[in-house]
Amino acid sequence: MERTLVLLKPDCVQRRLMGRVISRFEEKGLNIIAMKMLKVTPDLAKQHYAEHVTKPFYPGLEKFITASPIVAMVVEGLEAIRVVREMLGATSGLKAAAGTIRGDYSSSRQMNLVHASDGPEAAAREIGLYFRPAEILPYEPTLMPWLKAGDEK
């Protein structure tokens, strides 16, 4: 099983799309093994977006991500990083395919509702920014035999 960090960004919270987005991950058969609502501080934003801090667009990004609460989640499943990113669609909601979360609910590059880690190293680093190990509670749903074959790992 693979884990990824998913953030429901301020626009997702403010537009009251949290339940719709969460249900899509659950309907796909992914497990949410940690979740909390929090306000991103400027310091946390700088840690999360460290590679962008010196770029001209960073001040706007920090203003956006700290403007309202977010929901942070650890999502677990087979190939979770790839699966979640495909479910989100292209970064810009204007370019995201219909049927993806961004394609269905976003029409902006920045106001694109959801963040997801882009690889295993990023996932491990980002999960560590938002969750202590004791806050991550893996479990196996009783319906797991109906979601994947026994030899799929």
N, C-alpha and C positions, 0 to 999 in steps of 0.2 A: 504494500500500500504506500502511496505517495501522499505527501501533505503540501498544501499551498496556503498562503495568506490571501484572504479576500477582504477588501475594505469596501463597504457601502459608503460612498462619499457623501459630503454634505448635500449635494443636489438630490441624491437618492432618498436621504432622510427627509429633506424638506418637501419633496414631492410625494412622500408617503408611498414609495415603491418598495420599501424594504421587504414586506411579506411576499410580494410577487417575485422578487429576485431570489430570496431565500427558497421559496417553493420550487423554483426551477432547478436549483442545485439538488434539492431533495428528490424531486421527481426523476432526475437523471440517475439516482442511486448513489450519490455522493453523501458522505457522512459529515455533518458539522460537529466537530469534536471540541470546539471552544468558541465562545461568542461573548462579546460585551460591547456596550455603547460607551463611548468616551469622547472627550474633546481633545483634538490634537493640539498640542502646544507648539509654539514656534521652534523650540528645541527638538521635539520629536519630529517635526516636519523636516528640519535640517538633517537629522539622522536618517530618516527614511529616504529622502530625496538627495542624499549627499552628492551624487554625481551631477546634480543640476544646480547646486547652490550658487555657482559662479556664472550661470547662464542668464542672459537678459530677461527671460520669462519667469525666472524663479520667484521674484517678489509677488507676482500675481498668483502663482501656484500656491505659495505659502498663505497668502491672504484667503484664497479659496478654501484650502484644506483645513484651515483653523477657524473658519467662519461659523461653523455649526457642528453639532455632534456627528460622529460617524459610528458605524457598526463594524467592528473588526471580528473576523472569523478565521478559524483554521478549518479547512475543508480537506477531507481525506478520501482517497479512492484510487482505483486503478488508473494510472496515468493522469492523476488529478491536475497537474500543472497544465498539460496540453489540453485536456478536456475542458477545464474551466476557461482557459484563454479562448478556445474556439467558441464556447458558449457566449462569451462576452462580445465577440466580433471585433472589427477594426477599431482602432483608438478613436477615430472620429465617427460619431453617430451618423454623420452624413454619408460616410463611406461603408458603414457596417451593413452586412447583409440582413435582409428581413429574416426574422426567426431567431436572430441573436438578441441578447439583452440590449445592447446598444442600438442595434438596428431597429428594434421595436420601440424603445423608449427615449432615445437620445438624438439630438440634432446639433451637437456641438463637439468640438475636439476636447476642450477642457471640461465641460460639464458632461462627462461621459459616464457618470453614475457609479462605476465600479473599478477598483484596482485589483489586479491579481499578479502574483509573483511570476516572473518570466523564466525562471529556471530553478533547479534544485538548490544552488548556492544562495540565490536571492531569497528563495522561500525560507530557508533555514535562518538567514540573517533577519529577514522581516518578521518572521514569527517570534523571534527572540526580542524584537523591539516592542511588541505588543502583548506578549503573553509570558508568564512565568511557567516553568514546566508543570507545576502543580495545577495550573488552570486548564491544561489540555487533558481531556478525558476521553480517550479512545474507547470505543465499544463496537460490538458487532451486532447489527440489527438482526432480530430473529428471522426476518425475511431475506437475509443474505443469499440463501440457496436459490431464491427466485430472481436475484439480480445478476449473478455471475456463476459460471460453472465452477465446480470444485477445484479444477486444476488451473484456474486463472489466478495468478498472483501478481 
